[in-house]
Amino acid sequence: MTGFASGFDGSLTPGATPAVVSVDLMRAYFEPQSPLCLPDKDFLDTAAAVIGAARAVGIPVLHTRVSYAPDGADGGVFILKVPALRLLIGDAPLGTIMPEVAPAEGETVLVKQYASAFFGTDLAERLRARGVDTLVIVGTSTSGCIRATAVDAVQHGFIPIVVGDAVGDRDETVHNASLYDLQAKYAEIWDGAGVMEYFRAG
């Protein structure tokens, strides 16, 4: 990405101890009958490749999914603002993680109710316990949960790398604008090939 004004053109160098967080790659975003369904799923294949590359070299992979209590009360005003989230109350089928990126045995799955993978979860503590310094982020959606997770990652002291071709949104313009702004202020935007090379390089 180019065209950043002076003062917004800094960069973060990834560390030696990364982890991957796969954010909300649930059926809700890929089933045509869901109001949350995204226009394409190409990015899911890249996310799966990034996760596979991480596993191959022993890099931890963590997953998030959204689920609400039967009365939806734990969704607060968020579930009022986005009524489609009510489809994720309880053990709803739309809340299951897609098979392409399904958690492997022993991998952590964090259940959340809001945008950031950090909010209301123990993600930060889990990462620190493993000595993680860099968080590679894949999933949905770029302008919502991905952005919120990247912002919280940098606020917790982790280097966020958002994999631009392994995240998706409801609109290409919104997706691209979110990646541009994340690169300017909060994260590094890499493609899947670059991240997988970073993993292989150790």
N, C-alpha and C positions, 0 to 999 in steps of 0.2 A: 504494500500500500504506500502511496506517495501523497505529497501535497500537504504535509502537516506544517502548521505555522511554527515559527520559532517559539520555544517554550513548551511545545507539545510534540517534540520529535525525539524524546528520550527512548531508551530501550532497556529491557531487563534481560539479564543473562540467566538462562535456566541452570539450576543446580545439578548436583550429582545424584540426588535421591528423589526421583519423581514418583508420583502415583497418578492413576487415571480415575476420574470420576465420570461415570456415565449417568447423565441427568435425564430422568423421566422418559426413557425410550419405551413408552407404553403403547398398547394397542389403541388407546384413545386418539393418538396422533396419526394413525395409519389406517384405521378402519373407515371405509367410505361413509358409513351411516353416522359416524360421530361428528358433532359440530366442531370438534377440535381438530379434525383431520387436516393434515397439511397437503399442499398440492402435489408433492412428489416425495419419494422415499430414497432417492439416490444417495443422500448423505448417510443413510443407515448402513449401507455397505462399507463406506469409509470408516464409520464408527466401529463396525465389527472388525475391520482390518486393524485399526489402531489397538483395540482391546486384545486381539489375538497376538499382535506383536509385543504388547506389554507382557502378556502371560508367558510368552516364549522365553523371555529373559528374566522372569521373576519379579517384574514390577507389579506392585499391588493394584488391583482394580476394585473400585467401590461403585455401588449403584444406588440410585434413588428412584423412588416411585411415590406417587401421591395417593393417599387414602384418608377418608374422613370418617368420623364416628357416625353411628346410625342417624343421629339428629343433625349432623353437619355443624354442630356448635363450635367444634375446634377449627372450623374454617373462618370464623369471625366475619368481618365485613368483606373479606376477599371473595368468599363464596357467594356473597350477595352481588358484588360487582361483576363477577363472571359466573352466571348461573350454570353454564355448561359444566363447571366443576362438580356439580351435584351428581354427575354421572360416575364420580369416583368415590361415592359414599360406600363404606363397607368393603367387602372383598369383590368389588365389581370386576367383571371380565375385562372391561376397558382399562383397568388399572394394572393388568399383568404386563410384564416386560416382554418385548418382542423376542422371538426365539433366536434371531440372528445375534442378539447381544445378551442372551439370558445369562444370569450369574452362574459361574462355575461353583462347584462344591467348595465351601469354605469362604467364599467372597462375601463381603459385607453388603447388606441391602438396608439402606436407611429409608424409613417412611417419613415423609414430610407433608406439611399442609400449606406451605407458602412457597414463594418463588425460589429463594436461595436454598441451596443444599446445606448451608450452615445454620440457617435460622431454625431454632427449636430442635436441633439434632446435636449429636456429639462428634460431628465430622472433624472439627478442628482438633479435638483431643485425640481422636483416632490417628490422624495424620502426624501429630507431634509425637505420639507414642512410637511411631515407626521411623521417626527422624526425617520425615518427608519435608523437602524444601520447595518443591515445584509441583503444581497441580495441572495436569493435562485434562482439559474439559471437552467432552463431547455430549451431544444430546439435543434436547428441545426445551423451549424455543429460544432462538438467538436473542430476541429483544426482551424476553421475560426471564425465564429461569436460568439461562446461560449467562446473561448479563448480570443478574443479581448474584449468581454464584461467583463469577469472576471478580466483581467488586468486593464481595465479602472475603474472597481469597486474599486479595492484596491487602485488605484491611486487617487480616489475621497474620500477615507477614509471609505468605506463600507467593511464589512467582506463578502467576496464572498464564497458561498457554491455552488459548481457545483454538481448536482445530476447525478452521473456517469451512472446510468441505465435509466436516463430520458433525455439523450443527445445522438445524433447519428452522424455518419460520413460515408463517402463513402467507407472506408476501416477500418477493425478492428485494424490493426497494427497502422495506423495513429491515430485512436480513443484512443487506449490504451497509445500510446506514449504521446499524448496531455494531457491526464488525469495525467499521471505520472509527467510531467513537470509542470503542473498547481499546483499539490500538493506540489512539491518541492519549488516553488517560489511565487505563487500568491494566492492560494485559498485552501479551504478544499474540499476534494472529499468525499461526503457521498452517500449512496444509498437511494432509495426512502423510504424504511421502516424507516431508521434513521431520515430522515427529517420529516416524518409524526409524529413520536414520539416526536420530538422536537416541532412541532406545538401543539400537544395535551398537552404537558407539560407546555405550556404557557411561 
